Amino acid sequence: MAVPSLQQPSFLLANLKADCVTKPFVQRCQDLVKIIDEFPAKELHPVFPWLVEMIFGSLDGSIIGWNLRCLQGRVNPTEYNTAVDFLLPSGPMMKMVYKLQAEEYRYDFPVSYLPGPVKASIHERVLPECPLYHNKIQFPSSGGQSLNLALNAFEYFMFNFAISLITQRNYPVGQYFSTSDSAYFILVDKYLSWFLPTEGTVPPPPSPNPGCSAPSPTPSSSFQRSPTVPFTSYGIHASNSLLKRQVSHQPMVNADPAAQEIWRSETMLQVFVEMWLHHYSLEMYQKMQLPQTKLEVLHYRLSASNVHHGSTGLPGYPAFRAYQESFNPTEEHVLVVRLLVKHLHAFSNSLKPDPVSPSTHSQTTSPLEEFKRVVIPRFVQQKLYIFLQHCFGHWPLDASFRAVLEMWLSYLQPWRYSLEKQPQGIDPLSRIVPEKWAPFVQENLLMYTKLFQGYLNRALRMDLVSPKNALMIFRVSKVFAQPNLPEMIQKGEQLFLEMEHVIPHRQHRIYLSPTFGGSYLSSRQPTITDTCYKVKSHVYSLEGQDCQYKQMFGTDVRNLVLRLAQLIGQAQQTAKSISEQTNETYTSRSFLSWLGFGSSDMNGSYTGNDLDEMGHDNIRKTDEYLEKALEYLCQIFRLNASQLTHLMANFETARDENGKKQLPDCIMSENKLFLTPLGRYQIINGLRHFDIQYQGDPELQPIRSFENATLVRLLFRLSSALNERFTHRMNAVCSREGFVSRFCCYHLTIPTLAEHSPSNGMTDPQSPRIRLRFLASYRTLLSLLLLYFVASLLSIGPMTCSILLLIGYLLYATVMTLLTASPKPHQH
């Protein structure tokens, strides 16, 4: 007897849930492949949301799913290959998506998990600018607070795939993974290469039924929102708003079939950009008040004179009180965004040249080629700029900022991803940036100038002695010093600062940004050819009409660069001093002191960076990075040798005759010193420090990390008992004349303690004392074990070895006593 159709889907879903407990991962995937091939869309419909959650995890992070972000091919090759093959753009999962897409099924996605700015605007009844949300918002019929997006199968899959990158999950403790080798990273690369191809066209989706055409997206208007809830757009006049322009850009069912070629590509890119980039902090949100709003206000102000609108007042905008997002991107998140940026550059650079005859343009240009023309300025530029601003302002001052830095530098260099290959014999540093990239530089001016100033402020607060930080400043200066690039940036600034009255009839023009159809690589001239208006449109659309632009090549930034150059020189001197100090320390150690019987530094050494851990080779590389960075900065800002010589001379005067750093910058008062802000900076970055040393009895110091706490306490009790019993005899011996007296004074007294110890009736600090604490050092214990091990190999008994060691130490002490004319302090 056949199972009723209404019960079959739940029966299938129940079996799949049971298999998750009983069957291994690979077998479950094989079963899913058969189910997708054999079952119709009607029965796969209830399985799809559950399967998506099982793969990507739950939206609240409680379910990890397949853990694609931690799945490594070299750790779990079988599961890795199975998961990637199942989720490939041509794999079984996407086949299931297309089956459900053809039947126009809809799936709810909670608005509460959308990015903060989008969620805030929807709750305030303001329609988001991105057409991805248009005609998809569902309001609860009973007046509840839960809002959902009604998405088709492809959109639902991409939403969950993208948001799984930024969802916080409780991964197993101690689980480490490489982002670039994870299954998630590989799948992002596969999806980008499939739906945004640099060669050829997007492969069509497979037909769900033989002989039928491929599924196409349904019109967004087929899903209506409640007419009782008013919804406001960002625009002022619907006839002239960007909103309507982008709605008209959405593919429709009755449109030309060629227009259906890119709907999946555009949807995937919009989802990636919205989920990964449309985030920023509360202060940034309050400052921007939604950048789309400022863009529409700008467009309204500039077009008001054209439409002869009588009213100059603007309606009020909501306060967006619902915004509460706290966004902290991770290094993994930034690396995936960099992958997106690099691929979009390659995708945009694969744009075919326009035909010679403009009249044939509309007949020969495919939708994919038009998409390449506007993909970066329309979909990425604005949100990526805000995302980078947030990272520059909130990322910790450590070496992990390298991921953000490389993403930024990748966006600034689209020529690196051009199909035109440079000759192999040319030095990369001598390659001139082609002039055809000047429009890109000018129409991304803030990406170069304002973000450079943001990094400059970070660099002034970083420890430049650290090799990793030195490498970052070297990378930035090297990129900006590429031949012809500084001139392009300076030309863009001149265009932006050009006076309004230079070009007449401004009131009859509007700013034309790439968002309105501009292009970087096209030889076809847009309607408005005034380049200065493009630059102004770019700046005003991102910063608002009232922005106060600070020139990158202005006096203020130049002074900051000079200050950075001085800090680079100081860092070079500091690294050199540390290297010399390290060499002196190692060469001054005798064999017995290495074993733990000589003097040890109880006051520590410079620990402001990782130079000691990196080794001498990396200290040399640090010096090279800083030297090249200084050279590139001189090229970018045209600094002459006399300026640098003057800066370095001022720094050299701050060093004493021994080449050691003076005290941090202080202000002298009547009784004490007060640190200045410069002095605090010098201490934090290890450029200068106070010469603070422990001046008390070494036996009474706090227990150090390289000492055994139990032995320290036991040896202190033993030495105290010996000193209490033999103190009179040691005093009598040390008070005599002769070699024995000098020998005992040298090894049993620390005269410098008398200068710093108060006279409070306690034991005389200058009296001879037995000090055994040096034996509690792990280095001493390890050295003794090593000596006894070598002695056992040489068939020398432990007693004989101890006697030989004692004789050697007595000979060493005798020589040191004879070389000293008077007793000297000795610290163990």
Secondary structure, 3 states (H helix, E strand, C coil): CCCCCCCHHHHHHHHHHHHHHHCCHHHHHHHHHHHHHHCCHHHHCCHHHHHHHHHHCCCCCCCCCCCCCCCECCCCHHHHHHHHHHHCCCCHHHHHHHHHHHCCCCEEEEHHHCCHHHHHHHHCCECCCCHHHCCCEECCCCCCCCCEEEECHHHHHHHHHHHCCCCCCCCCCCCCCCHHHEHHHHHHHHHHHHHCCCCCCCCCCCCCCCCCCCCCCCCHHHCCCCCCCCCECCCCCHHHCHHHHHHHHCCCCCCCHHHHHHHHHHHHHHHHHHHHHCCCCHHHHHHHCCHHHHHHHHHHHHHHHHHCCCCCCCCCCCCCCCCCCCCCCCHHHHHHHHHHHHHHHHHHHCCCCCCCCHHHHHHHCCHHHHHHHHHHHHHHHHHHHHHHHHHHHHCCCCHHHHHHHHHHHHHHCHHHHCCCCCCCCCCHHHCCCCHHHHHHHHCCHHHHHHHHHHHHHHHCCCCCCCHHHHHHHHHHHHHHCCCCHHHHHHHHHHHHCCCHHHCCCHHHCCCCCHHHCCCCCCCCCCCCCCHHHHHHHHHHHHHCCCCCCCCCCCHHHHHHHHHHHHHHHHHHHHHHHHHHHHHHHHHHCCHHHHCCCCCCCCCCCCCCCCHHHHCHHHHHHHHHHHHHHHHHHHHHHCCCHHHHHHHHHHHHCCECCCCCECCCCEEECCCCEEECHHHHHHHHCCCCCCCCCCCCCHHHCCCCCCECHHHHHHHHHHHHHHHHHHHHHHHHHHCCCCHHHHHHHHHHCCCCHHHHCCCCCCCCCCCCCCCCHHHHEHHHHHHHHHHHHHHHHCCCCHHHHHHHHHHHHHHHHHHHHHHCCCCCCCCC
